[in-house]
């Protein structure tokens, strides 16, 4: 069993999630009356062209969202991208252009910008964390701390920023966390026994277990988990955990987690852990400033 999770690509499942979000966003923005301002002041015959432009440095993610917005809105307009997801943005970078009926461009403007801004923000913050790791081999992973309904989209944005995707949901990997272990302990089951039971009950799936002490680590390694999550350990504890793993179970992947920040991830990476999971990639990202400039 490898300790790899599925990378969230721009696939059919992600597209369907995006369509559902777009439908909701259009409904809340347009209501039953539509864009009453454009209906009042912009002639139905007017056509135009506008560019989506970045106002700040960042990383592009969600460039294909614009096409979905136009389709779901039934807009008489088209999207022509000029950059790809993962590309670096500078102030003034043109992400792509919209062309068509002026009313439709205005009707779709805010939904398009909101979605793209959010995803670019996640990709941009991820890139900063990846760069902060420095020359170490530690990989940066996301978590399930995502915006409800946005999980695949935000995980795709993490991928665009150079990060790695952890499990998508509760369905695709076993992750035995502190609350599971507390319940197992009440039933007389040790963490190692919980790992073995998970292997029996969920064959073929990645098995990860959380520990918060070196004693717990030593206890679970003989059970053969694929990954051990080292929760909220100090730098010295992380280094010792790596030494314990190397001596007794070199094939087990070690993942550091808990309170990881931009100013601490570099030091964590030097301890020798294989992965660092960062909830902030998605729960603390700020949208990138994008605008629509009429041409």
Protein Blocks (a to p, Z undefined) as FASTA:
>chain_A
ZZbdcdddddfklmmmmmmmmmmmmmmmnmmnopmklmmmmcfkbccddddddfbdcdde
hklmmmmmmmmnopacddddfbdehiacdehiafbdceddfklmmmmmmmmmmmmmmmmm
mmmmmmmmmmmnmmafbdcdddfkdcehilmmmmmmmmmnopacddfblmloccddfklm
mmmmmnopafklmmmmmmmmmghiacddddfbfklmmmmmmnopabdcdehiafklmmmm
mmmmmmmommbccddeehiafklmmmmmmnopabdcdfklmmmcccdddddddZZ
